[in-house]
Amino acid sequence: MSDALDEIFCCDPLKGVVADLPEPAAPTIYRADNGVLMMVVGLVQSEEGLGYLDQAILHCPFCGTQLQDAKAIAEKVSH
């Protein structure tokens, strides 16, 4: 796992879940081009290929550490 990805993990359970995911789900947690920390929460196969449903994450789902806040995300997202 790269150092860039390693910096977003606040606890070992979060790191372990991401490390153990098979392709094409990995990485399920990533930093988008605009800097927002995202999690893939769903996959769907269509005629056009594999589609992803992403969700910005505010808190670690395992330890509850705040990873980013809604205001900062809103400032990074272009409309």
N, C-alpha and C positions, 0 to 999 in steps of 0.2 A: 504494500500500500504506500502511496506517495506521501511525502511530508506535507504537501498542500492539503490532501484529504485528511491526514492525521490531525491537523490543527482544529478541525471542526468537531472532533469527538470529545465529549466531556466525561465519558465513563466507559469502562470496559464492555458492558452489555451492548451499548450502541455500536462500538467499534466491531464487536464480534458478529452482530447481526449483519452488518454491511459486508464484512469480510467473507461470510459464509454463503452469500447469495450467489446463485448460478447465473451465467449469462442467459438471456440478455438483460436480466433484472439488475445486475450490478453495473455501476454503483447505484443503489437505490436512494442514497443521500448524496447530494452534490451541490456545489456552489454554481449558480447560473452565471451567464456572462454579465448580468447586471449586478452581481454580488449577492443576490438573495439566496439563502440556504433553502434548498428544495428537497422534497421526498417524493419518490414515485409511489403512488398509492394504488395504482391499477394499471393493468395491461389488457389490451384487446387486439385480437388478430382480425384484420380486415383484408379485403382484396388488394388494397393499396400497401399492405404491410402491417407491421406491428405499431400500435398506437399506445401512447402513455398518458396517464392522468397524473399530473404533478400537483403538489400542494406545498406552499411555503410552510415551514415549521418554525414555531415561536419558542417552544420548550422541548427539551429532550423527553421522549416518551417513556424513558426508563428511570431517570433520576430527577427529572423536573427542572433541571438547570435551564434558565432563560438563555437562548442562543441568539435571538434577535427580537426586535419589537415591531409591532404593526406600523408605527409611524415611520420608522426607518425603511421598512419594505415599501410603503406607499410612496416615499420619496424616490426610490430606485426604479419603480415600475412606470414605464411610459404609457400614456393613454392615447 
